[in-house]
Amino acid sequence: MINTGNKIVIIGAGPAGLSLSASLMIAGVDHIILEKIDKPGGQTGYINNSLDDLIIGNINNGKKLTKKFKEFVTKHRLPVLYNCNVMSIDLINKSVIYENKNANTEIKFNILVVASGSRLKIDNSFNGLGYDDHIYHRISRNIDDFKGKTSSVIGNGDNAAIAALKLSEISDRVFLINRSDKWKARKDLIARINKTNNIETIINHSLKSLHGRDRLEEIRVSNDKVDKIIKCDKLVFKIGYLPNTEFLSGHIDLTENGYMICDENFRSSDCSIYGIGDVLSSSFKRISVAIGHGTQLASILIRDHF
Ligand SMILES: Cc1cc2nc3c(=O)[nH]c(=O)nc-3n(C[C@H](O)[C@H](O)[C@H](O)COP(=O)(O)OP(=O)(O)OC[C@H]3O[C@@H](n4cnc5c(N)ncnc54)[C@H](O)[C@@H]3O)c2cc1C
């Protein structure tokens, strides 16, 4: 077991965890970051669009930002331990158990900050039917697959709406299928969708089944009374995100979907555990918000504990 004394242990080297680390570093507060993968930046590595609402400069895509994060970590010697996947926590011993190189290590903490972010929700229930090559959860890297096709997008949030708009530029026809009668997506996106000739929205319908001989040819959607057959070649799921908080289950208060419930000082139902960034039930999923949380929590921790 690694005894870290009065150390703050941060889980996750995404924008939230790195921003907290940077501020703690400046204040000379001892801490460590455990990061599951081999690089910093979290979800920014998956962003293919340009980051137009970040006012810090011209950033064409998330990879550029990830590179900047990497440079920052090296330059400021932020204490990130890579390839450390946090598996569980022990609130009695105040320790975190993580896996590194197939071995489990336990590390003690006084303060634990969960900045482990979120991940795309994957629907595998239609896999293994012979259509896997035509089912997508991300489109940017495979955008050419959709050229001249008919595509169906399942979902009702911003990401579903953005995907439908993007596909409308390249596919012949796009269906946006929402199982509810309301949209969670921004009004401006829905307004753009309504003005786009080759997008058809279908509300109040859930996906029931996929059909086709050698490839996907049609899907069946239903409102529990009537079924609709939609001829399409490609199926895209954009059904939201899940928080990376499995290791917290049973230890602190979480929402039904696993998001952390924290007060205005980012403190969870256990006074030694804090949450910042995408893991928070109250958070808006944005890089600037995650960075802001990290900076704000550093001030709170320094004020209250050091
Ligand atoms: C495709 C896509 C497009 C986006 N577009 C934009 C955009 O245009 N503008 C914008 O502002 N935001 C955008 N976002 C959202 C933005 O990336 C997130 O809001 C932001 O990255 C959240 O930061 P975070 O630090 O809270 O979490 P994350 O970025 O998710 O980082 C969490 C880190 O924790 C690590 N981790 C997870 N579990 C464990 C574990 N058990 N043990 C150790 N480490 C763990 C992860 O590997 C990751 O490095 C986009 C996200 C995606 C996926």
The ligand as an SDF file (V2000), in Angstrom:
LIG
                    3D

 53 58  0  0  0  0  0  0  0  0999 V2000
  -17.5120   13.4490  -29.2040 C   0  0  0  0  0  0  0  0  0  0  0  0
  -17.4840   14.5400  -28.1550 C   0  0  0  0  0  0  0  0  0  0  0  0
  -17.6050   15.8650  -28.5460 C   0  0  0  0  0  0  0  0  0  0  0  0
  -17.5630   16.8800  -27.5820 C   0  0  0  0  0  0  0  0  0  0  0  0
  -17.6270   18.1720  -28.0150 N   0  0  0  0  0  0  0  0  0  0  0  0
  -17.4480   19.1720  -27.1140 C   0  0  0  0  0  0  0  0  0  0  0  0
  -17.3800   20.5340  -27.5410 C   0  0  0  0  0  0  0  0  0  0  0  0
  -17.4780   20.8350  -28.7320 O   0  0  0  0  0  0  0  0  0  0  0  0
  -17.2030   21.4930  -26.5930 N   0  0  0  0  0  0  0  0  0  0  0  0
  -17.0850   21.1910  -25.2720 C   0  0  0  0  0  0  0  0  0  0  0  0
  -16.8920   22.0980  -24.4600 O   0  0  0  0  0  0  0  0  0  0  0  0
  -17.1830   19.9130  -24.8380 N   0  0  0  0  0  0  0  0  0  0  0  0
  -17.3510   18.9000  -25.7170 C   0  0  0  0  0  0  0  0  0  0  0  0
  -17.4290   17.6010  -25.2800 N   0  0  0  0  0  0  0  0  0  0  0  0
  -17.5130   17.3320  -23.8270 C   0  0  0  0  0  0  0  0  0  0  0  0
  -16.1630   17.4640  -23.0950 C   0  0  0  0  0  0  0  0  0  0  0  0
  -15.1720   16.6860  -23.7460 O   0  0  0  0  0  0  0  0  0  0  0  0
  -16.3650   16.9990  -21.6420 C   0  0  0  0  0  0  0  0  0  0  0  0
  -17.3710   17.7680  -21.0420 O   0  0  0  0  0  0  0  0  0  0  0  0
  -15.0710   17.1410  -20.8310 C   0  0  0  0  0  0  0  0  0  0  0  0
  -14.0150   16.3960  -21.4110 O   0  0  0  0  0  0  0  0  0  0  0  0
  -15.3150   16.6320  -19.4070 C   0  0  0  0  0  0  0  0  0  0  0  0
  -14.1150   16.6800  -18.6950 O   0  0  0  0  0  0  0  0  0  0  0  0
  -13.9130   15.7660  -17.4030 P   0  0  0  0  0  0  0  0  0  0  0  0
  -12.5220   16.0200  -16.9400 O   0  0  0  0  0  0  0  0  0  0  0  0
  -15.0190   15.9610  -16.4580 O   0  0  0  0  0  0  0  0  0  0  0  0
  -14.0530   14.2590  -17.9070 O   0  0  0  0  0  0  0  0  0  0  0  0
  -13.3160   13.4350  -19.0780 P   0  0  0  0  0  0  0  0  0  0  0  0
  -12.8840   14.2950  -20.1700 O   0  0  0  0  0  0  0  0  0  0  0  0
  -14.2590   12.3190  -19.3770 O   0  0  0  0  0  0  0  0  0  0  0  0
  -12.0060   12.8420  -18.3590 O   0  0  0  0  0  0  0  0  0  0  0  0
  -12.1180   11.8420  -17.3780 C   0  0  0  0  0  0  0  0  0  0  0  0
  -10.8160   11.0740  -17.2740 C   0  0  0  0  0  0  0  0  0  0  0  0
  -10.9540   10.1050  -16.2360 O   0  0  0  0  0  0  0  0  0  0  0  0
  -10.3940    8.8620  -16.6530 C   0  0  0  0  0  0  0  0  0  0  0  0
  -11.0590    7.7690  -15.9510 N   0  0  0  0  0  0  0  0  0  0  0  0
  -12.3250    7.3130  -16.1230 C   0  0  0  0  0  0  0  0  0  0  0  0
  -12.5670    6.2690  -15.2890 N   0  0  0  0  0  0  0  0  0  0  0  0
  -11.4270    6.0760  -14.5690 C   0  0  0  0  0  0  0  0  0  0  0  0
  -11.0380    5.1440  -13.5790 C   0  0  0  0  0  0  0  0  0  0  0  0
  -11.8730    4.1870  -13.1300 N   0  0  0  0  0  0  0  0  0  0  0  0
   -9.7720    5.2190  -13.0770 N   0  0  0  0  0  0  0  0  0  0  0  0
   -8.9030    6.1820  -13.5240 C   0  0  0  0  0  0  0  0  0  0  0  0
   -9.2240    7.0850  -14.4690 N   0  0  0  0  0  0  0  0  0  0  0  0
  -10.4740    7.0380  -14.9850 C   0  0  0  0  0  0  0  0  0  0  0  0
  -10.6870    8.8380  -18.1550 C   0  0  0  0  0  0  0  0  0  0  0  0
   -9.7790    7.9650  -18.8340 O   0  0  0  0  0  0  0  0  0  0  0  0
  -10.4750   10.3000  -18.5440 C   0  0  0  0  0  0  0  0  0  0  0  0
   -9.1330   10.5590  -18.9100 O   0  0  0  0  0  0  0  0  0  0  0  0
  -17.4550   16.5560  -26.1920 C   0  0  0  0  0  0  0  0  0  0  0  0
  -17.3460   15.2190  -25.8050 C   0  0  0  0  0  0  0  0  0  0  0  0
  -17.3600   14.2090  -26.7610 C   0  0  0  0  0  0  0  0  0  0  0  0
  -17.2070   12.7530  -26.3270 C   0  0  0  0  0  0  0  0  0  0  0  0
  1  2  1  0
  2  3  1  0
  2 52  2  0
  3  4  2  0
  4  5  1  0
  4 50  1  0
  5  6  2  0
  6  7  1  0
  6 13  1  0
  7  8  2  0
  7  9  1  0
  9 10  1  0
 10 11  2  0
 10 12  1  0
 12 13  2  0
 13 14  1  0
 14 15  1  0
 14 50  1  0
 15 16  1  0
 16 17  1  0
 16 18  1  0
 18 19  1  0
 18 20  1  0
 20 21  1  0
 20 22  1  0
 22 23  1  0
 23 24  1  0
 24 25  2  0
 24 26  1  0
 24 27  1  0
 27 28  1  0
 28 29  2  0
 28 30  1  0
 28 31  1  0
 31 32  1  0
 32 33  1  0
 33 34  1  0
 33 48  1  0
 34 35  1  0
 35 36  1  0
 35 46  1  0
 36 37  1  0
 36 45  1  0
 37 38  2  0
 38 39  1  0
 39 40  1  0
 39 45  2  0
 40 41  1  0
 40 42  2  0
 42 43  1  0
 43 44  2  0
 44 45  1  0
 46 47  1  0
 46 48  1  0
 48 49  1  0
 50 51  2  0
 51 52  1  0
 52 53  1  0
M  END
$$$$
